[in-house]
Amino acid sequence: MNGIKRRTTGAAKREIRGKENAQVSIPLELPLVHVTAVGAAREIIDVGQLETRRCKVFKKDLLYFFLLRPAYRVSEADAKSDQINRFPFVFIVNPQNLVTPYHVYPFDTGGAFAGIFGDRPDPYVKLEDYELSPSLASAAKLVGWAFGSVDAYFKAEVQQGLKQKLEIWESAARSYLTITELATSGGSNRPDKRASAIEVAYDQHVQLKGNAVLAILPKQLLESGTAKHEHLIAKLSATGVAWEMYDWQPNSAPDEYFEEISRIALDYFQAKGFL
């Protein structure tokens, strides 16, 4: 399956940067969500920070988040396993104290490069053509233009009729809206929220303490029968990170917990007034 290629010649046509809706007020510092596997999360908690890793797409050490959505899929997400380390662990981060993002894109660049969007993207629009300005304000503006509200963005519900308002030559913006259709049940047999989840990447580590506000993890990681994982509880408590838990079962697949994790995140965001 062919993915969206990097641009190797010519100037990037970043048409989406000019799209904003001044009539819609969107918070400029919406929370960021980092999804990883439990095994990786245990190491993150031990060292006390989310660390950059080599990105195969941009050939640089980067740390990836999605704006507000727990949309990332862990490796082999549809494969059953009895190993809890393979299952999702979510960190929700307040970006207020973070540095300027390295880049902001309107979808998952790793998935785009790998071809998860199939043949829907315009083959003549390259990856850099979709890039937004590197700021959380640009992400908020895209939410306003493409979705109209934070609630609609969380649900992956793009505003109707946007493509018809674009000029026929606005290829990057038109291709982006075509990609977003893959995030909804009405636009795809296998909806994938990564198709319209705004990606925010940093080129620096992020300390858990003072930045991470909530972790979503399997209940059985902290509690198993009458025993408790005292080391992990102590480490999490020391960072000041609160946590919510989902009920993991062995010989299930990581994808099976996506809806429950999304519900927990939604409840948190609603309680904090973001939705």
C-alpha positions as CSV (number, residue, x, y, z in Angstrom):
1,M,0.0,0.0,0.0
2,N,1.5,3.3,-1.1
3,G,1.7,6.1,1.6
4,I,2.0,9.8,1.3
5,K,5.5,10.6,0.1
6,R,7.9,13.3,1.5
7,R,8.5,16.3,-0.7
8,T,12.0,16.1,-2.3
9,T,11.6,19.0,-4.9
10,G,9.8,22.3,-5.0
11,A,8.3,24.4,-2.3
12,A,5.7,23.0,0.0
13,K,2.1,24.2,-0.7
14,R,0.9,24.6,2.8
15,E,-2.6,25.8,1.9
16,I,-4.2,24.6,5.1
17,R,-2.2,27.1,7.2
18,G,-4.5,29.8,5.9
19,K,-7.7,28.1,7.0
20,E,-9.3,29.4,10.2
21,N,-12.7,30.3,11.5
22,A,-12.7,33.6,13.4
23,Q,-16.3,33.1,14.4
24,V,-15.4,30.0,16.5
25,S,-13.6,30.4,19.8
26,I,-11.4,27.3,20.4
27,P,-9.1,27.1,23.5
28,L,-5.5,27.6,22.3
29,E,-4.0,25.1,24.8
30,L,-6.1,22.0,24.6
31,P,-4.6,18.9,26.3
32,L,-2.2,16.6,24.4
33,V,-2.5,12.8,24.4
34,H,0.4,10.3,24.2
35,V,-0.5,6.6,23.8
36,T,2.0,3.9,24.2
37,A,2.2,0.3,25.3
38,V,2.2,-0.6,29.0
39,G,5.7,-2.0,28.8
40,A,7.0,1.3,27.5
41,A,5.0,3.3,30.0
42,R,6.5,1.5,32.9
43,E,10.0,2.6,31.7
44,I,8.7,6.2,31.1
45,I,7.4,6.3,34.7
46,D,10.7,4.9,36.1
47,V,12.7,7.7,34.3
48,G,10.1,10.3,35.0
49,Q,9.7,11.7,31.5
50,L,8.4,11.1,28.0
51,E,11.4,10.8,25.8
52,T,12.0,11.5,22.1
53,R,12.7,8.6,19.8
54,R,14.0,8.3,16.3
55,C,11.3,9.0,13.8
56,K,11.5,7.0,10.6
57,V,9.5,9.5,8.6
58,F,11.4,12.7,9.5
59,K,14.8,11.1,10.4
60,K,14.9,13.0,13.7
61,D,14.4,12.3,17.4
62,L,10.8,13.3,18.1
63,L,8.1,12.9,20.8
64,Y,4.5,12.6,19.4
65,F,1.1,13.6,20.8
66,F,-2.4,13.9,19.4
67,L,-4.5,17.0,20.3
68,L,-7.2,15.8,22.7
69,R,-7.7,12.4,21.1
70,P,-6.3,9.0,22.3
71,A,-6.2,7.9,18.6
72,Y,-2.8,6.2,18.3
73,R,-2.8,2.4,17.9
74,V,-0.2,0.3,19.7
75,S,1.7,-2.3,17.7
76,E,-0.3,-5.4,16.7
77,A,-3.4,-3.7,18.0
78,D,-5.8,-6.4,16.6
79,A,-3.8,-9.4,17.9
80,K,-4.9,-11.2,21.1
81,S,-2.4,-11.5,23.9
82,D,-2.1,-12.4,27.6
83,Q,0.8,-10.0,28.0
84,I,-0.4,-6.9,29.7
85,N,2.8,-5.0,28.5
86,R,1.3,-5.0,25.0
87,F,-1.8,-3.0,25.9
88,P,-2.5,0.7,25.8
89,F,-1.3,3.2,28.4
90,V,-2.3,6.8,27.9
91,F,-0.7,10.0,29.2
92,I,-2.7,13.2,29.1
93,V,-0.4,16.3,29.2
94,N,-1.1,20.0,29.9
95,P,0.9,21.8,27.2
96,Q,1.1,25.1,29.0
97,N,4.7,24.8,30.0
98,L,6.0,23.0,26.9
99,V,8.3,24.5,24.3
100,T,7.2,25.4,20.8
101,P,6.2,22.3,18.9
102,Y,8.7,21.0,16.2
103,H,5.7,20.4,13.9
104,V,1.9,20.2,13.7
105,Y,0.1,18.1,11.2
106,P,-3.7,17.6,10.7
107,F,-3.4,13.7,10.8
108,D,-1.0,10.9,11.9
109,T,2.1,11.4,9.7
110,G,3.5,7.9,10.6
111,G,0.3,6.3,9.4
112,A,0.1,8.5,6.3
113,F,3.6,7.6,5.3
114,A,2.9,3.9,5.9
115,G,-0.2,4.0,3.7
116,I,-3.0,3.5,6.2
117,F,-5.1,6.1,4.2
118,G,-5.0,3.9,1.1
119,D,-5.5,5.6,-2.2
120,R,-7.7,8.4,-0.9
121,P,-5.0,11.1,-0.7
122,D,-4.2,13.1,-3.8
123,P,-0.9,11.4,-5.0
124,Y,0.5,14.8,-6.1
125,V,0.1,16.4,-2.7
126,K,3.2,15.6,-0.6
127,L,3.4,15.2,3.2
128,E,5.0,18.7,3.8
129,D,2.1,20.3,1.9
130,Y,-0.3,19.4,4.8
131,E,1.9,20.9,7.5
132,L,0.4,23.6,9.8
133,S,2.3,26.3,11.5
134,P,4.3,24.9,14.5
135,S,2.0,26.2,17.3
136,L,-0.9,25.0,19.3
137,A,-2.8,28.1,18.1
138,S,-2.6,26.8,14.5
139,A,-4.1,23.5,15.8
140,A,-6.9,25.4,17.5
141,K,-7.6,27.3,14.2
142,L,-7.8,24.0,12.3
143,V,-10.3,22.7,14.8
144,G,-12.4,25.8,14.3
145,W,-12.3,25.6,10.5
146,A,-12.6,21.9,9.9
147,F,-14.8,20.8,12.8
148,G,-16.4,24.0,14.2
149,S,-16.2,22.9,17.9
150,V,-14.0,20.9,20.2
151,D,-16.8,18.4,20.8
152,A,-17.1,17.8,17.0
153,Y,-13.3,17.4,16.7
154,F,-13.2,14.8,19.5
155,K,-16.0,12.9,17.7
156,A,-14.1,13.3,14.3
157,E,-17.2,15.0,12.8
158,V,-15.9,17.4,10.1
159,Q,-18.2,20.2,9.1
160,Q,-20.4,19.4,6.1
161,G,-19.9,21.2,2.8
162,L,-16.4,22.4,3.4
163,K,-14.9,20.9,0.3
164,Q,-17.5,22.5,-1.9
165,K,-16.3,25.9,-0.6
166,L,-12.8,25.3,-1.7
167,E,-11.4,26.3,-5.1
168,I,-10.7,23.3,-7.3
169,W,-6.9,24.1,-7.3
170,E,-6.7,24.0,-3.5
171,S,-5.4,20.5,-3.7
172,A,-3.8,20.1,-0.3
173,A,-6.9,21.3,1.6
174,R,-9.2,19.2,-0.6
175,S,-7.1,16.1,-0.1
176,Y,-7.0,16.7,3.6
177,L,-10.8,16.7,3.8
178,T,-10.9,13.5,1.7
179,I,-8.6,11.9,4.3
180,T,-10.7,13.0,7.2
181,E,-13.7,11.0,5.9
182,L,-11.8,7.9,6.8
183,A,-12.2,8.8,10.5
184,T,-16.0,8.5,10.5
185,S,-18.2,5.4,10.2
186,G,-20.0,7.1,7.3
187,G,-16.9,7.5,5.3
188,S,-15.1,4.2,5.9
189,N,-16.0,0.5,6.7
190,R,-13.1,0.6,9.2
191,P,-13.1,4.1,10.6
192,D,-9.7,5.2,11.9
193,K,-9.6,8.4,14.1
194,R,-6.0,8.9,13.2
195,A,-7.1,10.3,9.8
196,S,-8.3,13.5,11.4
197,A,-6.4,13.6,14.8
198,I,-4.1,16.6,14.9
199,E,-0.5,15.5,15.5
200,V,1.8,17.6,17.6
201,A,5.5,16.7,17.8
202,Y,8.3,18.0,20.0
203,D,12.0,17.6,19.7
204,Q,12.6,17.6,23.4
205,H,11.8,15.3,26.3
206,V,8.8,16.1,28.5
207,Q,8.9,15.7,32.2
208,L,5.9,13.9,33.7
209,K,6.0,16.1,36.9
210,G,4.4,19.4,36.2
211,N,3.1,18.4,32.7
212,A,1.3,15.1,32.8
213,V,-2.1,15.4,34.5
214,L,-3.7,12.0,33.9
215,A,-2.8,8.4,33.1
216,I,-5.2,5.8,31.7
217,L,-4.1,2.3,32.3
218,P,-5.2,-1.3,32.9
219,K,-6.6,-1.8,36.4
220,Q,-4.7,-5.1,36.6
221,L,-1.4,-3.4,36.2
222,L,-1.9,-1.8,39.7
223,E,-4.1,-4.3,41.3
224,S,-4.0,-8.1,40.9
225,G,-6.1,-10.1,43.3
226,T,-5.1,-8.9,46.8
227,A,-1.6,-7.6,45.7
228,K,-0.8,-4.1,44.5
229,H,2.1,-2.8,42.4
230,E,3.5,-0.6,45.1
231,H,6.5,0.5,43.1
232,L,4.4,1.8,40.2
233,I,1.8,3.4,42.5
234,A,4.6,5.3,44.4
235,K,6.3,6.4,41.2
236,L,3.0,7.7,39.7
237,S,2.1,9.4,42.9
238,A,5.5,11.1,43.1
239,T,4.9,12.7,39.7
240,G,1.6,14.1,40.8
241,V,-0.2,12.3,37.9
242,A,-3.7,11.1,38.6
243,W,-5.0,7.9,37.0
244,E,-8.1,6.2,35.7
245,M,-8.3,2.5,34.9
246,Y,-9.9,0.3,32.3
247,D,-10.7,-3.4,33.0
248,W,-8.2,-5.5,31.0
249,Q,-8.7,-9.1,30.3
250,P,-6.0,-11.6,29.1
251,N,-6.3,-13.0,25.6
252,S,-8.0,-9.9,24.3
253,A,-6.7,-7.5,21.7
254,P,-5.5,-3.9,22.4
255,D,-8.1,-2.5,20.0
256,E,-10.9,-3.8,22.1
257,Y,-10.2,-1.1,24.7
258,F,-10.2,1.9,22.4
259,E,-13.9,2.9,23.1
260,E,-13.5,2.5,26.9
261,I,-10.2,4.6,26.9
262,S,-11.9,7.2,24.7
263,R,-14.9,7.4,27.2
264,I,-12.5,7.8,30.1
265,A,-10.7,10.6,28.3
266,L,-14.0,12.2,27.3
267,D,-15.3,12.2,30.9
268,Y,-12.0,13.9,32.0
269,F,-12.1,16.5,29.4
270,Q,-15.8,17.3,30.1
271,A,-15.1,17.5,33.8
272,K,-12.3,20.0,33.1
273,G,-14.5,22.1,30.8
274,F,-12.7,21.4,27.5
275,L,-15.9,19.9,26.0
